[in-house]
Amino acid sequence: MMAGAPRQPDESRRIGGGGRRLDPSRDAAILQAALEGLAELGYDRLSMDEIAARAHAGKGALYRRWPSKAALVADAIVAWREQLGPFLIPDTGSLAGDLDALIAAVPNFDAAAKEQMTVVIGVATAAGRDPELMTALSDHILARPRRLLGEVLERAVARGEIAADRDLELVPDILIGLNLLRILQGKAPDREFVRRVFEEIIYPLVTSPRVRTGRHN
């Protein structure tokens, strides 16, 4: 069983059909039920009926908040991640300072958090078979670190710390991909690991002179 109740989803999910405001106190119980069901059953075997039963709620209450199991699971993972620490975009005035602030904000991962990471990997694997789940993960989970690091890099471009013509689109995915690889190896992407990625890979990559490559005849 996962420890701690997750945070509630966005306000936009609390308005049901006909404009009736939903009871936000039920959101946390439903999200927690989804996490526990994922841990015990996996994504494919988990159903909205199972989540409703675990949350002691009617299935209709779930569908008034989330249009599908994929959307509910994505919100549950986001809520769990935000328990460890919110995604805040630093603005220290320099790229090095912003990266230091991001490193300092990396949460500590206890045994329960490490267990939940394996659940996230299972969901990511299921997304390869479920386009709706893949979209939900991309929109609600991967978009957050991409936006966070993307804005940090864009400000560095505006300050002249990164060349204006540098293509930065794939840089956040370096961090995401290495974190996922770390989890697959049974290790937590802890503060020291993230520091190494930022200091040894990302910072040198984005601030070094651009080298153009091409095929030689």
Backbone torsions as a table, in degrees:
resi	resn	phi	psi	omega
1	MET	NA	138.6	-178.5
2	MET	-79.1	137.9	-178.4
3	ALA	-85.1	138.8	172.9
4	GLY	85.9	140.1	177.5
5	ALA	-84.6	135.5	-179.8
6	PRO	-72.4	161.0	177.1
7	ARG	-68.7	161.8	-178.2
8	GLN	-79.3	152.6	178.9
9	PRO	-73.0	-179.4	-177.3
10	ASP	-60.9	154.3	-179.9
11	GLU	-56.8	-31.8	-177.1
12	SER	-61.8	-21.1	-179.4
13	ARG	-87.6	0.9	-173.3
14	ARG	-102.8	7.8	179.0
15	ILE	-108.6	116.3	-178.1
16	GLY	-87.0	-173.9	179.0
17	GLY	-62.3	143.8	-179.6
18	GLY	78.8	6.9	175.1
19	GLY	81.9	8.2	-178.6
20	ARG	-76.1	127.1	179.9
21	ARG	-72.3	129.6	-178.5
22	LEU	-83.8	159.1	-179.6
23	ASP	-77.1	108.8	-176.1
24	PRO	-67.4	-18.7	-179.7
25	SER	-66.9	-19.7	179.2
26	ARG	-82.5	-21.1	-175.0
27	ASP	-60.1	-47.7	-176.9
28	ALA	-61.7	-39.8	179.9
29	ALA	-65.7	-38.9	179.8
30	ILE	-68.7	-43.0	179.0
31	LEU	-64.2	-41.3	177.8
32	GLN	-63.6	-40.5	178.2
33	ALA	-62.6	-38.4	178.0
34	ALA	-64.6	-42.0	178.7
35	LEU	-63.5	-44.2	-179.2
36	GLU	-66.2	-38.8	177.6
37	GLY	-65.5	-39.1	176.8
38	LEU	-61.7	-43.5	-178.0
39	ALA	-63.9	-36.5	-175.1
40	GLU	-89.7	-34.5	-171.5
41	LEU	-113.5	-23.4	-171.7
42	GLY	84.1	164.6	-173.9
43	TYR	-65.9	-45.2	-173.2
44	ASP	-63.5	-38.6	-177.8
45	ARG	-84.5	-17.1	-179.9
46	LEU	-74.7	135.8	179.0
47	SER	-125.7	164.2	176.1
48	MET	-64.2	-33.8	176.6
49	ASP	-62.5	-41.8	179.7
50	GLU	-64.2	-44.1	179.0
51	ILE	-62.3	-43.3	-179.6
52	ALA	-61.3	-42.2	-179.8
53	ALA	-64.7	-42.5	-179.9
54	ARG	-65.8	-33.5	-178.7
55	ALA	-88.4	-1.6	-176.7
56	HIS	55.4	47.9	-178.9
57	ALA	-134.3	157.9	174.2
58	GLY	-75.4	150.6	179.8
59	LYS	-61.9	-31.3	178.3
60	GLY	-61.6	-33.5	178.4
61	ALA	-64.1	-33.6	177.3
62	LEU	-69.2	-45.7	-176.1
63	TYR	-72.1	-20.0	174.2
64	ARG	-74.1	-19.3	-179.6
65	ARG	-101.5	-38.0	-176.5
66	TRP	-131.2	137.7	-177.2
67	PRO	-74.8	-16.5	-174.7
68	SER	-160.9	167.9	175.2
69	LYS	-61.7	-39.9	-179.0
70	ALA	-59.7	-45.1	-179.7
71	ALA	-65.2	-40.3	179.6
72	LEU	-65.5	-44.7	-180.0
73	VAL	-63.1	-42.2	178.7
74	ALA	-60.6	-42.9	178.6
75	ASP	-65.7	-35.6	179.5
76	ALA	-64.9	-40.6	179.0
77	ILE	-68.0	-41.2	177.0
78	VAL	-60.6	-44.5	-179.1
79	ALA	-62.8	-41.4	177.1
80	TRP	-62.2	-45.4	-178.6
81	ARG	-61.9	-37.0	-177.8
82	GLU	-72.9	-18.8	172.6
83	GLN	-63.3	-32.2	-177.7
84	LEU	-76.7	-18.1	-178.4
85	GLY	150.4	134.4	-177.4
86	PRO	-70.4	155.3	173.6
87	PHE	-81.1	103.3	178.5
88	LEU	-114.7	137.4	-178.8
89	ILE	-93.2	112.1	-177.6
90	PRO	-74.9	157.8	176.0
91	ASP	-146.8	79.9	-175.9
92	THR	-90.7	-11.5	-178.4
93	GLY	102.9	-5.8	176.8
94	SER	-148.7	154.7	178.5
95	LEU	-63.9	-44.4	-180.0
96	ALA	-60.2	-42.2	179.0
97	GLY	-65.7	-40.4	178.6
98	ASP	-64.7	-41.7	179.0
99	LEU	-66.1	-38.3	175.7
100	ASP	-60.5	-39.7	179.9
101	ALA	-67.4	-37.7	177.2
102	LEU	-65.3	-41.2	178.4
103	ILE	-62.5	-44.9	-178.9
104	ALA	-63.2	-25.3	-177.9
105	ALA	-86.5	-5.2	178.6
106	VAL	-63.7	126.6	-174.7
107	PRO	-75.6	162.1	171.2
108	ASN	-80.4	137.7	-177.1
109	PHE	-108.1	109.5	176.3
110	ASP	-86.2	-175.4	-176.1
111	ALA	-61.2	-38.6	-179.8
112	ALA	-65.9	-39.3	179.8
113	ALA	-67.1	-39.3	178.0
114	LYS	-63.9	-38.8	177.0
115	GLU	-61.8	-42.4	-178.8
116	GLN	-65.9	-31.3	178.8
117	MET	-62.0	-36.6	177.4
118	THR	-65.5	-32.4	175.3
119	VAL	-65.0	-42.3	178.9
120	VAL	-61.2	-41.9	178.0
121	ILE	-61.9	-40.5	177.3
122	GLY	-61.5	-40.2	177.8
123	VAL	-65.9	-41.7	178.9
124	ALA	-62.1	-37.7	177.1
125	THR	-65.3	-42.3	178.1
126	ALA	-63.5	-30.4	-179.4
127	ALA	-62.9	-25.2	177.0
128	GLY	-65.6	-19.5	179.4
129	ARG	-106.2	-6.3	-172.4
130	ASP	-132.5	97.9	-177.7
131	PRO	-57.5	-35.4	179.5
132	GLU	-65.6	-41.8	177.7
133	LEU	-66.0	-40.3	178.0
134	MET	-59.1	-43.1	178.2
135	THR	-64.0	-42.1	-179.5
136	ALA	-64.2	-42.4	179.1
137	LEU	-64.3	-43.0	-178.7
138	SER	-64.9	-42.6	-175.5
139	ASP	-75.0	-35.0	-170.1
140	HIS	-109.7	-16.6	-177.3
141	ILE	-117.5	-59.2	-177.8
142	LEU	-68.0	-28.6	-178.3
143	ALA	-64.6	-27.2	-176.1
144	ARG	-69.7	-55.6	177.7
145	PRO	-65.2	-30.8	176.5
146	ARG	-63.6	-43.7	179.9
147	ARG	-67.3	-42.7	-177.8
148	LEU	-60.1	-56.4	-178.2
149	LEU	-69.7	-33.3	177.9
150	GLY	-60.5	-42.4	-180.0
151	GLU	-69.1	-36.8	176.3
152	VAL	-60.9	-44.3	-179.0
153	LEU	-69.4	-38.1	179.0
154	GLU	-63.0	-39.9	177.7
155	ARG	-66.3	-35.1	177.2
156	ALA	-65.6	-35.0	174.8
157	VAL	-64.0	-45.0	-179.7
158	ALA	-62.6	-31.9	178.6
159	ARG	-82.9	-7.0	-179.4
160	GLY	86.4	9.6	179.2
161	GLU	-79.7	-22.5	177.1
162	ILE	-124.9	138.4	-179.7
163	ALA	-58.8	138.3	-175.1
164	ALA	-64.3	-26.6	-178.2
165	ASP	-93.9	8.1	-180.0
166	ARG	-73.5	131.0	177.3
167	ASP	-82.4	111.6	-174.2
168	LEU	-108.2	4.2	-171.4
169	GLU	-58.4	-39.0	-175.2
170	LEU	-88.5	-7.7	-175.1
171	VAL	-60.9	-46.3	178.2
172	PRO	-59.3	-31.8	-179.4
173	ASP	-69.8	-21.1	173.5
174	ILE	-62.4	-48.0	179.5
175	LEU	-64.0	-45.8	-179.3
176	ILE	-61.2	-46.0	-177.7
177	GLY	-64.6	-41.6	179.1
178	LEU	-68.5	-35.1	176.2
179	ASN	-64.1	-43.5	179.0
180	LEU	-64.2	-40.8	177.0
181	LEU	-61.3	-40.6	178.0
182	ARG	-59.5	-43.7	-179.9
183	ILE	-65.9	-41.5	178.9
184	LEU	-60.7	-27.3	178.0
185	GLN	-84.4	4.1	178.5
186	GLY	80.1	19.3	-179.1
187	LYS	-120.3	152.1	178.5
188	ALA	-85.1	139.0	172.3
189	PRO	-75.6	75.2	-173.3
190	ASP	-80.5	-176.5	-173.5
191	ARG	-60.9	-41.0	-179.3
192	GLU	-66.3	-38.8	178.3
193	PHE	-65.2	-46.0	-180.0
194	VAL	-63.9	-37.9	177.0
195	ARG	-59.1	-45.0	-180.0
196	ARG	-61.6	-41.7	-179.9
197	VAL	-63.3	-45.8	-179.6
198	PHE	-66.8	-47.2	-172.1
199	GLU	-78.7	-33.0	-174.1
200	GLU	-98.9	-18.8	-176.7
201	ILE	-121.2	-61.8	-169.5
202	ILE	-69.5	-50.6	-178.2
203	TYR	-61.4	-49.5	177.6
204	PRO	-61.3	-35.0	-178.0
205	LEU	-64.8	-48.1	-172.8
206	VAL	-80.9	-21.5	-176.9
207	THR	-100.7	-9.1	-179.9
208	SER	-75.9	156.3	175.6
209	PRO	-58.4	139.7	-177.2
210	ARG	-71.9	132.6	177.9
211	VAL	-111.9	119.7	179.7
212	ARG	-88.8	132.8	180.0
213	THR	-117.6	156.5	178.7
214	GLY	-166.6	164.6	179.8
215	ARG	-76.9	143.4	177.5
216	HIS	-101.5	138.3	178.8
217	ASN	-74.8	NA	NA
